[in-house]
Amino acid sequence: MKDYLPNSDPIYDKVISALETVRPYLQNDGGDCQLIGITKDMVVDVKLLGACGSCPMSTLTLRAGVEQAIKKAIPEIARVEQV
């Protein structure tokens, strides 16, 4: 089991806000994403849902869309991983 930051950590709200900026694009294509947690070494774990979960382009969506939005808003985030 991974050691995640508590939901009360201020960075948690920042990541959620960043996800909200890309969520409409994901939903437009029949998908979505869910924040699973943020590790103490600043790795954000997300789960791609719906069409995004099974799409062959999901890695590109994760890196170019979700990760870039999060890292732009919160530079201290190291990376975003799909779980």
Secondary structure by P-SEA (a helix, b strand, c coil): cccccccccaaaaaaaaaaaaaaaaaaaaccccccccccccbbbbbbbccccccccaaaaaaaccaaaaaaaacccccccccc
